[in-house]
Amino acid sequence: MNSVIDRPRIVAEASRVPGAGAVLTPDALDLVAELHERFDSRRRQQLDKRLERQARFDAGELPDFREDTREIRESNWSVGSNPADLQDRRVEITGPTNAKMVINALNSGAKVFMADFEDATSPTWDELITGQANLKAYWLGRLGFTDPESGKGYQVGENPAVLMVRPRGLHLPEDHVTVDGEVVAGAFFDFALYAWHNARAALTKGSGPYFYIPKLESMEEAALWSDIFALTEDRLRLERGTIKATILIETIPAAFEMEEILYALKENIVGLNCGRWDYIFSTIKRLGRSADRLTPDRSAMTMDKAFLAAYSLRLIDTCHRRGAFAMGGMSAFIPVKGDEGANRAAMDKVRADKLREVTNGHDGTWVAHPALVPAALEAFEAMTGPNQLSKRPDRVPGRDEMLELHTGPRTEQGARENIRVGVQYLAAWLGGKGAVPLYNLMEDAATAEISRAQLWQWLHFEAPLDDGRKFNRELFDALYEEEIGLLQEVENIADASDLFREMVVSDDFVEFLTLPAYELLD
């Protein structure tokens, strides 16, 4: 490894990215090393516990509320204080960390911008370092961008969105950094570098070190992050609870431990978010290895029905009981260029989705494109104050409702769409792009995960389609060959199609497609 930092315990690969030297500093990497030494064995233990729980699901167990934490759910407590600049989060925009996206998102009119090192970023080394350099430049007041083709300049305007950052999940490695020869976790790397370089600068400007934490599955994983925050605050000489986090509830095990997750992080947590796309993926992954839990087409699984509606309402009630924000889910629509009718229909769907969220009691919502911000803001005009912390649902769904399967057609078209979206997204990811516009939607790793998980489930159980055919290997191979044949001009299509197909036809279900895909990244 060609190293830029080489101390007795930590080695980080060099990067030619402008500003890399100001990102990969000895002190910042020392914090990465300390997080690794203190918490990596515990991180690995929690990942092992996920697999142990999966074995119980495979044996027929279904999620339920924990008996050993009943006292937490039934006792009176609340989370810590919410910062002033996070009181109004009615529309949040998310996206990758390239300079143009960061500037456009900050200027979009959204209340919050979540800069994403996770599902919207392909974790190439240069991309990660560039993102960290951009975020540091923002807090220093130096972020700008000039489009090399048009010559157009971009600068952060007045009243930008509040900046939050999403590091990678606990499962992903960062192969370019090792401690005593051991690869560090991407989560530790992303979090530590941003916190070290920007916490003080953000506080000086009236904001703070704010994070979104993805992919948690248990209270114990939340407690791990609580200890990571505490150690980091100590090293940065910050008061306990200065770091603020919103946790994405995007796995079905976490949905049954929402109160416990709030409790484990109560010094630092400010809210929970309905990560709807990963939640569908998690439901298929964790519970879909049974023939009696087959899912319909992805398009039939909407937030107003079945387990998605139930977990959204329960999240609102849980958060508001404890003084935390209940954030709604992502709208992945993007403008439809050249077709005003289709574009108007897409915006109408966005407004309807967001109106449902605000009516139910959510305090805010997510969009993936600046053009959607006005439509989402319009829907949230129904919210009379900066948030709805005092609002509770009329009813709180129970376990059976949270496990209720969506119904709807299971079609050849749905299978073809899964193939097209999954393979094209993976090809773009291998080429260094983590947020990809496909068929008038902004796709990220979560929708690719749904695509391959659903294909695996349908194939594994030879699911009946609505036309009476079974989704068997012969049919899958025929559809796959036809769809891939139409994508031969797509960059990285060979590697992407081979890997995607292998994960679909494998007897074993791969935990995350980004794990084997990461091994193919340059």
C-alpha positions as CSV (number, residue, x, y, z in Angstrom):
1,M,0.0,0.0,0.0
2,N,1.4,3.4,-1.0
3,S,0.8,5.2,2.3
4,V,0.4,8.9,3.1
5,I,0.2,8.2,6.9
6,D,2.3,5.3,8.3
7,R,2.5,5.2,12.1
8,P,3.1,2.1,14.2
9,R,-0.6,1.4,14.3
10,I,-2.3,3.1,11.3
11,V,-1.7,3.1,7.6
12,A,-3.8,5.1,5.1
13,E,-3.3,4.9,1.4
14,A,-2.2,8.1,-0.4
15,S,-4.7,10.1,-2.5
16,R,-4.0,12.5,-5.3
17,V,-7.3,14.3,-4.7
18,P,-6.8,18.1,-4.1
19,G,-7.1,18.7,-0.4
20,A,-6.4,15.1,0.6
21,G,-3.5,16.2,2.8
22,A,-5.9,18.4,4.9
23,V,-8.2,15.4,5.3
24,L,-5.8,12.5,6.0
25,T,-4.1,14.3,8.9
26,P,-2.3,12.4,11.6
27,D,-4.6,13.6,14.3
28,A,-7.8,12.7,12.4
29,L,-6.5,9.2,11.6
30,D,-5.5,8.8,15.2
31,L,-9.2,9.1,16.1
32,V,-10.0,6.5,13.4
33,A,-7.4,4.2,14.9
34,E,-8.8,4.7,18.4
35,L,-12.3,3.9,17.3
36,H,-11.0,0.7,15.6
37,E,-9.1,-0.4,18.7
38,R,-11.9,0.3,21.1
39,F,-14.9,-0.8,19.2
40,D,-14.1,-3.0,16.2
41,S,-14.4,-6.3,18.0
42,R,-17.7,-5.2,19.4
43,R,-18.8,-4.1,15.9
44,R,-18.0,-7.6,14.6
45,Q,-19.9,-9.2,17.4
46,Q,-23.0,-7.3,16.5
47,L,-22.7,-8.3,12.9
48,D,-22.4,-12.0,14.0
49,K,-25.6,-11.5,16.1
50,R,-27.4,-10.4,13.0
51,L,-26.6,-13.8,11.4
52,E,-27.6,-15.6,14.6
53,R,-31.0,-13.8,14.5
54,Q,-31.3,-14.7,10.8
55,A,-30.9,-18.3,11.6
56,R,-33.9,-18.0,14.0
57,F,-35.9,-16.3,11.4
58,D,-35.1,-19.0,8.9
59,A,-36.3,-21.6,11.5
60,G,-39.7,-19.8,11.6
61,E,-39.4,-17.2,14.2
62,L,-40.9,-13.8,13.5
63,P,-39.9,-10.4,15.0
64,D,-41.6,-9.3,18.2
65,F,-41.1,-6.7,20.9
66,R,-38.5,-7.8,23.4
67,E,-39.6,-9.0,26.8
68,D,-36.3,-8.2,28.4
69,T,-36.7,-4.5,27.6
70,R,-40.4,-4.1,28.5
71,E,-39.4,-1.7,31.3
72,I,-37.8,0.7,28.8
73,R,-41.0,0.8,26.8
74,E,-43.3,1.2,29.8
75,S,-41.3,3.7,31.8
76,N,-41.3,7.5,31.5
77,W,-38.2,9.1,29.9
78,S,-37.3,11.4,27.1
79,V,-34.4,12.1,24.8
80,G,-32.0,15.0,25.2
81,S,-32.6,18.5,23.9
82,N,-33.0,19.3,20.2
83,P,-30.7,22.0,18.7
84,A,-32.3,25.2,17.6
85,D,-31.4,24.7,13.9
86,L,-33.0,21.3,13.8
87,Q,-36.4,22.4,15.2
88,D,-37.8,22.7,11.7
89,R,-36.9,19.8,9.4
90,R,-40.0,19.7,7.3
91,V,-38.1,19.0,4.0
92,E,-34.7,17.3,3.9
93,I,-32.8,16.6,0.7
94,T,-30.2,13.9,0.3
95,G,-27.4,13.1,-2.1
96,P,-23.8,12.4,-2.7
97,T,-20.9,14.6,-1.6
98,N,-19.5,15.9,-4.9
99,A,-19.2,19.7,-4.8
100,K,-21.9,20.6,-7.3
101,M,-24.4,18.4,-5.5
102,V,-23.5,19.7,-2.1
103,I,-23.9,23.3,-3.2
104,N,-27.1,22.7,-5.1
105,A,-28.6,20.8,-2.1
106,L,-27.6,23.5,0.4
107,N,-29.2,26.1,-1.9
108,S,-32.3,24.1,-2.7
109,G,-34.6,25.6,-0.1
110,A,-34.7,22.4,1.9
111,K,-34.3,22.8,5.7
112,V,-31.7,20.1,5.9
113,F,-29.2,18.5,3.5
114,M,-27.9,15.0,4.3
115,A,-24.5,14.5,2.6
116,D,-24.4,10.8,2.0
117,F,-21.3,8.6,2.2
118,E,-23.5,5.5,2.2
119,D,-26.2,4.4,-0.3
120,A,-25.8,7.4,-2.6
121,T,-22.0,7.1,-2.8
122,S,-19.8,4.5,-4.5
123,P,-17.0,4.2,-2.0
124,T,-14.0,4.6,-4.3
125,W,-11.1,6.0,-2.3
126,D,-10.9,9.3,-4.3
127,E,-14.7,9.8,-4.0
128,L,-14.6,9.5,-0.3
129,I,-11.6,11.8,0.2
130,T,-13.1,14.3,-2.2
131,G,-16.4,14.3,-0.2
132,Q,-14.6,14.9,3.0
133,A,-12.6,17.7,1.5
134,N,-15.8,19.3,0.1
135,L,-17.5,19.2,3.5
136,K,-14.5,20.6,5.3
137,A,-14.3,23.4,2.7
138,Y,-17.9,24.2,3.3
139,W,-17.4,24.8,7.0
140,L,-14.3,26.9,6.2
141,G,-16.4,29.0,3.8
142,R,-14.3,28.0,0.8
143,L,-16.6,25.6,-1.1
144,G,-17.1,26.5,-4.7
145,F,-17.4,24.7,-8.1
146,T,-16.9,25.6,-11.7
147,D,-18.5,23.3,-14.3
148,P,-15.6,22.4,-16.7
149,E,-18.0,22.1,-19.7
150,S,-20.2,25.2,-19.3
151,G,-17.9,27.3,-17.2
152,K,-20.8,28.0,-14.8
153,G,-19.7,28.8,-11.3
154,Y,-21.5,27.5,-8.2
155,Q,-21.3,29.1,-4.7
156,V,-23.2,28.5,-1.4
157,G,-25.9,31.1,-1.1
158,E,-27.6,32.8,1.9
159,N,-29.5,30.7,4.4
160,P,-28.2,27.3,3.3
161,A,-29.8,24.0,4.6
162,V,-28.5,22.6,7.8
163,L,-25.8,20.0,7.1
164,M,-26.0,16.4,8.3
165,V,-23.8,13.6,7.3
166,R,-24.5,9.8,6.8
167,P,-21.5,7.6,7.2
168,R,-21.5,4.0,5.9
169,G,-23.2,1.2,7.8
170,L,-21.3,-1.0,10.3
171,H,-21.0,-3.8,7.8
172,L,-18.8,-2.1,5.1
173,P,-15.0,-2.1,5.2
174,E,-12.6,0.6,4.2
175,D,-9.8,-1.3,2.6
176,H,-7.5,1.7,2.1
177,V,-7.0,2.2,5.9
178,T,-5.6,-0.4,8.3
179,V,-4.7,-0.5,12.0
180,D,-2.0,-3.0,12.9
181,G,-2.8,-4.7,9.6
182,E,-6.6,-4.9,10.2
183,V,-8.9,-3.2,7.8
184,V,-11.0,-0.5,9.5
185,A,-14.8,-0.1,9.2
186,G,-16.0,2.4,6.7
187,A,-18.4,3.7,9.4
188,F,-15.5,4.6,11.7
189,F,-13.5,6.2,8.9
190,D,-16.4,8.4,7.6
191,F,-17.6,9.4,11.0
192,A,-14.3,10.2,12.6
193,L,-12.9,12.3,9.8
194,Y,-16.0,14.4,9.5
195,A,-16.3,14.9,13.2
196,W,-12.6,15.7,13.8
197,H,-12.4,18.3,11.0
198,N,-15.8,19.9,11.3
199,A,-17.4,19.6,14.7
200,R,-15.8,22.8,16.1
201,A,-16.3,24.8,12.9
202,A,-20.0,23.8,12.8
203,L,-20.5,24.8,16.4
204,T,-18.8,28.1,15.8
205,K,-21.3,28.8,13.1
206,G,-24.3,28.1,15.2
207,S,-24.8,24.5,14.1
208,G,-23.1,21.3,15.2
209,P,-21.8,17.8,14.3
210,Y,-25.1,16.2,13.1
211,F,-25.3,12.7,11.7
212,Y,-27.7,10.2,10.1
213,I,-26.8,6.6,11.2
214,P,-27.9,3.8,8.8
215,K,-28.7,0.1,8.9
216,L,-29.0,-0.5,12.6
217,E,-30.8,-3.7,13.7
218,S,-30.8,-3.6,17.5
219,M,-30.6,-1.6,20.7
220,E,-27.1,-3.0,21.2
221,E,-25.9,-1.6,17.9
222,A,-27.4,1.8,19.0
223,A,-25.5,1.5,22.3
224,L,-22.3,0.9,20.3
225,W,-22.8,4.2,18.5
226,S,-23.6,5.9,21.8
227,D,-20.2,4.9,23.1
228,I,-18.5,6.0,19.8
229,F,-20.2,9.4,20.2
230,A,-19.1,9.7,23.9
231,L,-15.5,8.9,23.1
232,T,-15.4,11.3,20.2
233,E,-16.9,14.1,22.3
234,D,-14.3,13.5,24.9
235,R,-11.5,13.6,22.4
236,L,-12.8,16.8,20.9
237,R,-13.5,18.3,24.4
238,L,-17.2,18.7,23.7
239,E,-20.0,18.5,26.2
240,R,-21.7,15.1,26.4
241,G,-24.6,15.1,23.9
242,T,-23.1,17.7,21.5
243,I,-23.1,15.2,18.7
244,K,-26.7,14.8,17.4
245,A,-27.9,11.8,15.4
246,T,-31.0,10.7,13.6
247,I,-31.3,7.0,13.2
248,L,-32.8,5.4,10.1
249,I,-35.3,2.7,10.9
250,E,-34.7,0.8,7.7
251,T,-34.5,-2.8,9.0
252,I,-37.4,-4.8,10.3
253,P,-35.6,-5.9,13.5
254,A,-35.0,-2.2,14.4
255,A,-38.7,-1.4,13.9
256,F,-39.4,-3.7,16.9
257,E,-36.8,-1.9,19.0
258,M,-37.4,1.7,18.2
259,E,-38.0,2.8,21.8
260,E,-34.9,0.9,22.9
261,I,-32.8,2.5,20.2
262,L,-34.0,6.0,21.4
263,Y,-33.2,5.0,24.9
264,A,-29.7,3.7,24.1
265,L,-28.8,7.0,22.4
266,K,-30.9,9.4,24.4
267,E,-28.0,11.8,25.1
268,N,-27.4,12.2,21.3
269,I,-30.5,11.3,19.4
270,V,-32.9,13.8,17.9
271,G,-35.1,11.5,15.8
272,L,-35.9,8.5,13.7
273,N,-36.5,8.3,10.0
274,C,-38.6,5.9,7.9
275,G,-36.0,4.5,5.5
276,R,-38.7,3.0,3.3
277,W,-36.6,1.4,0.5
278,D,-34.1,-0.3,2.7
279,Y,-37.0,-1.4,5.0
280,I,-38.6,-3.3,2.1
281,F,-35.2,-4.9,1.3
282,S,-34.7,-5.8,5.0
283,T,-38.2,-7.3,5.2
284,I,-37.5,-9.5,2.2
285,K,-34.0,-10.4,3.4
286,R,-34.9,-11.2,7.0
287,L,-38.4,-12.8,6.6
288,G,-38.7,-13.6,2.9
289,R,-36.9,-16.9,3.0
290,S,-40.2,-18.6,3.5
291,A,-42.7,-19.5,0.7
292,D,-45.6,-18.0,2.7
293,R,-44.1,-14.5,2.7
294,L,-43.7,-13.8,-1.0
295,T,-43.9,-10.2,-2.1
296,P,-45.7,-8.5,-5.0
297,D,-44.1,-6.2,-7.5
298,R,-42.1,-3.4,-5.9
299,S,-44.5,-0.8,-7.2
300,A,-47.3,-2.4,-5.2
301,M,-45.5,-1.9,-1.9
302,T,-46.5,1.7,-1.0
303,M,-46.4,3.6,2.3
304,D,-50.2,3.8,2.8
305,K,-50.6,0.0,3.1
306,A,-49.7,-3.1,5.1
307,F,-46.4,-3.3,7.0
308,L,-45.1,0.0,5.6
309,A,-48.1,2.0,6.8
310,A,-47.9,0.3,10.2
311,Y,-44.3,1.0,10.9
312,S,-44.6,4.6,9.8
313,L,-47.4,5.2,12.3
314,R,-45.7,3.4,15.1
315,L,-42.5,5.4,14.4
316,I,-44.4,8.6,14.8
317,D,-46.0,7.5,18.1
318,T,-42.7,6.2,19.5
319,C,-40.8,9.4,18.6
320,H,-43.3,11.8,19.9
321,R,-43.7,10.0,23.2
322,R,-40.0,10.6,23.8
323,G,-39.5,14.1,22.4
324,A,-37.8,13.0,19.2
325,F,-38.6,13.9,15.6
326,A,-40.4,11.4,13.3
327,M,-39.1,11.9,9.8
328,G,-40.9,10.6,6.8
329,G,-39.5,8.6,3.9
330,M,-37.8,9.3,0.6
331,S,-39.5,10.5,-2.6
332,A,-37.3,9.2,-5.4
333,F,-39.0,11.1,-8.2
334,I,-37.0,13.4,-10.4
335,P,-38.2,15.9,-13.1
336,V,-39.4,14.3,-16.3
337,K,-37.8,16.3,-19.0
338,G,-39.6,16.8,-22.3
339,D,-43.0,15.5,-21.0
340,E,-44.9,18.1,-19.1
341,G,-47.8,15.7,-18.5
342,A,-45.6,13.0,-17.0
343,N,-43.7,15.6,-14.9
344,R,-47.0,17.0,-13.6
345,A,-48.2,13.5,-12.7
346,A,-44.9,12.8,-10.8
347,M,-45.2,16.1,-8.8
348,D,-48.8,15.2,-7.9
349,K,-47.6,11.9,-6.5
350,V,-45.0,13.6,-4.5
351,R,-47.5,16.1,-3.0
352,A,-49.9,13.2,-2.2
353,D,-47.2,11.2,-0.5
354,K,-46.0,14.1,1.5
355,L,-49.5,15.2,2.5
356,R,-50.1,11.7,3.8
357,E,-47.0,12.0,5.9
358,V,-47.8,15.4,7.4
359,T,-51.4,14.4,8.1
360,N,-50.2,11.2,9.9
361,G,-47.9,13.3,12.1
362,H,-44.4,13.2,10.6
363,D,-42.2,16.2,11.3
364,G,-40.5,16.2,8.0
365,T,-39.7,14.2,4.9
366,W,-37.0,13.4,2.3
367,V,-36.6,14.2,-1.4
368,A,-33.8,13.3,-3.8
369,H,-33.8,16.2,-6.2
370,P,-34.0,20.0,-5.7
371,A,-36.9,20.3,-8.1
372,L,-39.0,18.3,-5.6
373,V,-38.4,20.6,-2.7
374,P,-41.3,23.1,-3.6
375,A,-43.8,20.3,-3.9
376,A,-42.8,18.8,-0.5
377,L,-42.8,22.2,1.2
378,E,-46.3,22.9,-0.2
379,A,-47.6,19.7,1.3
380,F,-46.0,20.5,4.7
381,E,-47.7,23.8,4.8
382,A,-50.4,21.8,6.6
383,M,-48.0,21.7,9.6
384,T,-48.9,24.8,11.6
385,G,-45.6,25.0,13.6
386,P,-42.0,24.0,13.0
387,N,-42.7,20.4,14.0
388,Q,-45.5,18.1,15.3
389,L,-43.8,16.8,18.4
390,S,-47.1,17.1,20.3
391,K,-49.1,15.1,17.7
392,R,-49.8,11.3,18.2
393,P,-51.6,8.9,15.9
394,D,-55.2,8.0,16.7
395,R,-54.1,4.4,16.9
396,V,-50.8,2.6,17.2
397,P,-50.3,-0.5,15.0
398,G,-49.3,-3.7,16.8
399,R,-47.1,-6.6,15.9
400,D,-49.5,-8.3,13.5
401,E,-50.0,-5.1,11.5
402,M,-46.3,-4.5,11.3
403,L,-45.9,-8.0,9.8
404,E,-48.8,-7.7,7.4
405,L,-47.7,-8.5,3.8
406,H,-48.4,-6.2,0.9
407,T,-50.7,-7.7,-1.7
408,G,-50.8,-7.1,-5.4
409,P,-49.7,-8.5,-8.7
410,R,-46.4,-10.3,-9.3
411,T,-45.6,-9.8,-12.9
412,E,-43.1,-10.4,-15.7
413,Q,-42.8,-6.7,-16.0
414,G,-42.0,-6.4,-12.4
415,A,-39.2,-9.0,-12.8
416,R,-37.9,-7.2,-15.9
417,E,-37.8,-3.9,-14.0
418,N,-35.9,-5.4,-11.2
419,I,-33.3,-6.7,-13.6
420,R,-33.0,-3.4,-15.5
421,V,-32.8,-1.3,-12.4
422,G,-30.6,-3.6,-10.4
423,V,-28.0,-4.3,-13.1
424,Q,-27.8,-0.7,-14.3
425,Y,-27.4,0.7,-10.8
426,L,-24.7,-1.8,-10.0
427,A,-22.8,-1.0,-13.2
428,A,-22.9,2.7,-12.3
429,W,-21.8,1.9,-8.8
430,L,-18.8,0.0,-10.1
431,G,-18.0,3.1,-12.2
432,G,-18.0,5.3,-9.2
433,K,-21.6,6.7,-9.1
434,G,-23.8,6.0,-6.1
435,A,-26.9,8.0,-7.1
436,V,-28.2,7.1,-10.5
437,P,-31.2,8.5,-12.4
438,L,-33.1,5.6,-14.0
439,Y,-36.6,5.7,-15.6
440,N,-37.5,9.0,-13.9
441,L,-36.4,7.9,-10.4
442,M,-33.2,8.6,-8.5
443,E,-32.0,5.2,-7.6
444,D,-29.4,4.3,-4.9
445,A,-28.1,1.1,-3.4
446,A,-31.4,0.5,-1.5
447,T,-33.5,0.1,-4.6
448,A,-30.9,-2.2,-6.2
449,E,-31.0,-4.3,-3.0
450,I,-34.8,-4.6,-3.3
451,S,-34.4,-5.6,-7.0
452,R,-32.0,-8.5,-6.4
453,A,-33.6,-9.6,-3.1
454,Q,-37.0,-9.9,-4.7
455,L,-35.7,-11.8,-7.7
456,W,-33.8,-14.1,-5.4
457,Q,-37.0,-14.7,-3.4
458,W,-39.2,-15.3,-6.4
459,L,-36.7,-17.6,-8.0
460,H,-36.0,-19.5,-4.8
461,F,-39.6,-20.4,-4.3
462,E,-40.7,-20.4,-8.0
463,A,-43.2,-17.8,-7.2
464,P,-46.4,-17.8,-9.2
465,L,-46.9,-14.8,-11.5
466,D,-50.2,-13.2,-12.2
467,D,-50.4,-14.9,-15.6
468,G,-50.1,-18.4,-14.1
469,R,-46.5,-19.1,-14.9
470,K,-44.0,-20.0,-12.2
471,F,-40.9,-17.8,-11.9
472,N,-38.5,-20.6,-12.4
473,R,-34.9,-20.7,-13.5
474,E,-35.8,-21.2,-17.2
475,L,-38.0,-18.1,-17.1
476,F,-35.5,-16.0,-15.2
477,D,-32.6,-16.9,-17.6
478,A,-34.7,-16.0,-20.6
479,L,-35.8,-12.6,-19.2
480,Y,-32.3,-11.9,-17.9
481,E,-30.7,-12.6,-21.3
482,E,-33.2,-10.4,-23.1
483,E,-32.8,-7.5,-20.7
484,I,-29.0,-7.6,-20.5
485,G,-28.9,-7.9,-24.3
486,L,-30.4,-4.4,-24.4
487,L,-27.8,-3.0,-22.0
488,Q,-24.6,-3.9,-23.9
489,E,-23.6,-0.3,-24.4
490,V,-23.7,0.4,-20.6
491,E,-20.3,0.8,-19.0
492,N,-19.2,-2.0,-16.7
493,I,-22.2,-4.1,-17.8
494,A,-20.3,-7.4,-18.0
495,D,-19.1,-7.3,-14.4
496,A,-22.3,-5.9,-13.1
497,S,-24.5,-8.5,-14.9
498,D,-22.3,-11.4,-13.9
499,L,-22.3,-10.3,-10.2
500,F,-26.0,-9.5,-10.1
501,R,-27.0,-12.8,-11.7
502,E,-24.7,-14.7,-9.3
503,M,-26.4,-13.2,-6.3
504,V,-29.9,-14.0,-7.6
505,V,-29.3,-17.6,-8.5
506,S,-27.1,-18.4,-5.5
507,D,-28.6,-20.8,-2.9
508,D,-27.3,-18.5,-0.2
509,F,-28.6,-14.9,0.2
510,V,-25.7,-12.4,0.3
511,E,-26.2,-9.9,3.2
512,F,-25.5,-6.8,1.1
513,L,-24.7,-6.6,-2.6
514,T,-22.2,-3.8,-1.9
515,L,-19.9,-6.3,-0.1
516,P,-19.0,-8.4,-3.1
517,A,-19.2,-5.4,-5.4
518,Y,-16.7,-3.5,-3.2
519,E,-14.1,-6.1,-4.1
520,L,-14.5,-5.1,-7.8
521,L,-14.0,-1.3,-7.2
522,D,-10.8,0.3,-8.5
